[in-house]
Amino acid sequence: MSSSNKYYQDELSFLREMGREFAQAYPAAAPFLADRGSDPDVERLLEGFAFLTGRIRQKLDDEFPEMVHAMMNLLWPHYLRPIPSISMIEFIPIAGAVRERQRIVRGVELASASVEGVQCRFRTSGEVDLYPFSLEEAALLTLPDGRTALRLRFKMNPGSRLSEIHLDRLRLHLFGEPAYSLYLWLCRYVAEVRFRDVVKGKAGHERILPAGQIEATGFSPEEALFPYPKNAFDGYRLLQEYFTFPEKFLFVSLNGLAPVARSTNGEEFEIDFVFSKAPMASLRVSREHIRLYCTPAINLFPMESDPIRVTHERVEYPIRPSGGNSVGYEAYSVERAVGWVRGTAAEEEYPPFFSFKHHLGHSGRKATYYQTRLRSAMVGDGTDLYVSFVDGEQTTVVPPTETVVFHLICTNRDLAGKLRVGDIAIPTDRSPEFARFQNITKVTPSIRPPIGGDLYWRLISHLSLNYTSLSHIEAFRGILELYNYPSFYDRQAGRANERRLEGITELQSRGEDLLFRGTPVRGTTTTLSMKEDHFLGEGDMFLFASVLNEFLSLYVTLNSFSRLTIRGVQKGEVYSWPPKIGRQAVL
């Protein structure tokens, strides 16, 4: 039930039930409230009155959250945005269309099968390099020296040579049941990488590559799923992405392949990842668990709003995606607000009120701003966006233009979450022409932002991060818990994340001095103790710790560093990361 409907039902019940009690207590004052009438006009009057009083109550209850919304909108605008549906996309090169490296740029648009008459649109979050070869086999095997290796065998497309396709980086997506364990072993326990070509079924010359050429990917801003504002802390994005779609980080890249690829001419080639430690005996790997040419995609797309005719008769207007219905389209963010004066081609852009752009207009008059408010949807689940126009003192004004159009980023609300595996497979005019594609994972449901009274405490928690050191375990757990978005809709997934946070049993932090390029640098070494049985496995704990390592490195300032060590409480495993220089600007 939507919050508006709840207020309406509360008021209607009050009129009928409490009205009856009042009439019984004071029969002379209100004799007609005792009995429920059958006159439809009277019922219509009661329902209309309940609707209006319900709206008044909702507005009064919303007044305080709107102040909180204003602060969140200025400091952490990402927190007031819904989490759109997400899935993993696999591209498949069209036969004969890819003869050398073809790059699919970030942000290409993909479409889905229709859901309730609406075709959902997605955009990719990272670049994908396509090559004219396919993965034919993947398996774990024991080498003659007794060590275990993951062997990948690739086959070139007819007419293509590895030496001519400009291969420099091979990006692998780890998929399915063994994905987390594979991630741990490929990131931690590779001793060396062996590369060889295969000619007519026989192995050719073998070259040895250092394990340092393996890189865990998915953490950089260029691979971000969510479009974060520049003033937002990027570490929060990593937490939000991990808790919402951890598969996004199950990628590893083998870099620096150009020298060996240029000297390889076989119709096949093999890569062995040789492990220094044998994986558990239960680990089974096949070709289905290693995927090429993959990237996450999110249900976001550009759209304009219906034109808003600004008059003196209203102070607030709903922002509706153009031509969309309220069930299938929802505004995710406002990118621009542009107005036109009737009878002229003059255009004026309005800045948001909650920004750092307060200034005088070009002609000396006071500038006009737009101010948005997020509310629970009147119909169904979701949120609706409303706009008003104000001056620099937040006084309602009528802008000098008569018609305003908003450039939006939109989602398909809850419709995209109803898609199945393989449903995102329809090209658009912004999809690559040389590849087919489909989603290989279930599409995640969209998540509503926490816009109720609970948002007040979340604001306090964000503010306290600036004053509370993350060297205290409760403060550390608290900021992580703020981004456990699945707990809003999926009790099981939310509880699994809570278990991970509860698995952090101890946090130790100390200052440390290191020489960085000949200059002494002061940084922080953090040691976290974790209970392994609070995770789905050792690989699950390692991925969680990898995200925390990136988060902590983003938290420290540019002229400092962060170093993280993880200690397993029960099995005694220790994972350490090298020091990372911070990226936070010093004010």
Order of alpha helices (4+ residues) and beta strands (2+ residues): alpha-alpha-alpha-beta-beta-beta-beta-beta-beta-beta-beta-alpha-beta-beta-beta-alpha-beta-alpha-beta-beta-beta-beta-beta-beta-beta-beta-beta-beta-beta-beta-beta-alpha-alpha-alpha-beta-beta-alpha-beta-beta-beta
